[in-house]
Amino acid sequence: MITLHHLEYSRSTRIIWLLEELGLEYEMVRHQRHPETMRAQADLAAVHPLAKAPTVIIDGHLMMESGAVIEYILEQYGDGKLAPEPGSKDRAEYLEWLHFAEGTLANPVIVQMLAPRFGGLGEGYVPFVEGEVVKLLDYVEHHLDNREYLVGESFTGADINIMYVVELAMAAGMLANRPAMMDYGKRMMARAGYKKAIELGGPVVPTLAG
Ligand SMILES: N[C@@H](CCC(=O)N[C@@H](CS)C(=O)NCC(=O)O)C(=O)O
């Protein structure tokens, strides 16, 4: 039994997407952001003390952290789909990319993206953050050049995890000169599972909301 706590405009869209790709049954509980602060509110804090999305309850286990949630759902319910098997040649690369999305890529991209809303980063911090974002996005761009998927020859949970950040970067205009990432993003967003996730959970980026 899987319960997904979905926060509007958030990373929990990843888990709707994953569950739809796998064709699994699940219950979705919807949460709204505070209209001014955009933070999660007391209803999500009542489920997990960090009030972060995604939060899931899988067979009685309460957990958050997208990469771990994706790994656990695929381990328990994936039936060999959407991840190279442990011991197979692509496994190490898969785990690296699966966790790169949140472990390394997301924070600098989001800090840079949100900076204008909070009066900018401050003189000393700008080159530190912006330099990091350029390095990381260029790294992904180079990796995706001539590749359809992040790892191996097929779609995996790593694609789902990185796409939240790719979509934010797209919306923030960070991919204007990164055609491989842009094409990759559009390809992933054309998948039936992604479209279903947006239909059920709403858009990922608030500015694109209709
Ligand atoms: N590293 C975590 C980050 C979770 C996270 O920060 N989620 C955001 C939504 S995109 C959230 O819950 N924000 C609401 C808040 O912090 O109040 C993951 O990948 O799941």
The ligand as an SDF file (V2000), in Angstrom:
LIG
                    3D

 20 19  0  0  0  0  0  0  0  0999 V2000
   16.0190   16.6070   -1.0260 N   0  0  0  0  0  0  0  0  0  0  0  0
   14.5900   16.5370   -0.8100 C   0  0  0  0  0  0  0  0  0  0  0  0
   14.0330   17.9540   -0.8560 C   0  0  0  0  0  0  0  0  0  0  0  0
   12.5700   18.0230   -0.4900 C   0  0  0  0  0  0  0  0  0  0  0  0
   12.0520   19.4480   -0.5970 C   0  0  0  0  0  0  0  0  0  0  0  0
   12.7310   20.4280   -0.2320 O   0  0  0  0  0  0  0  0  0  0  0  0
   10.8390   19.5650   -1.1190 N   0  0  0  0  0  0  0  0  0  0  0  0
   10.2270   20.8750   -1.2500 C   0  0  0  0  0  0  0  0  0  0  0  0
    9.2560   20.8670   -2.4270 C   0  0  0  0  0  0  0  0  0  0  0  0
   10.0260   20.8880   -3.9800 S   0  0  0  0  0  0  0  0  0  0  0  0
    9.3760   21.1900   -0.0470 C   0  0  0  0  0  0  0  0  0  0  0  0
    8.8130   20.3010    0.5400 O   0  0  0  0  0  0  0  0  0  0  0  0
    9.2480   22.4750    0.2740 N   0  0  0  0  0  0  0  0  0  0  0  0
    8.3310   22.9420    1.2710 C   0  0  0  0  0  0  0  0  0  0  0  0
    9.0210   23.5340    2.4490 C   0  0  0  0  0  0  0  0  0  0  0  0
   10.2330   23.3840    2.5820 O   0  0  0  0  0  0  0  0  0  0  0  0
    8.3360   24.1460    3.2520 O   0  0  0  0  0  0  0  0  0  0  0  0
   13.9700   15.6200   -1.8720 C   0  0  0  0  0  0  0  0  0  0  0  0
   14.5540   15.4760   -2.9440 O   0  0  0  0  0  0  0  0  0  0  0  0
   12.9200   15.0220   -1.6560 O   0  0  0  0  0  0  0  0  0  0  0  0
  1  2  1  0
  2  3  1  0
  2 18  1  0
  3  4  1  0
  4  5  1  0
  5  6  2  0
  5  7  1  0
  7  8  1  0
  8  9  1  0
  8 11  1  0
  9 10  1  0
 11 12  2  0
 11 13  1  0
 13 14  1  0
 14 15  1  0
 15 16  2  0
 15 17  1  0
 18 19  2  0
 18 20  1  0
M  END
$$$$
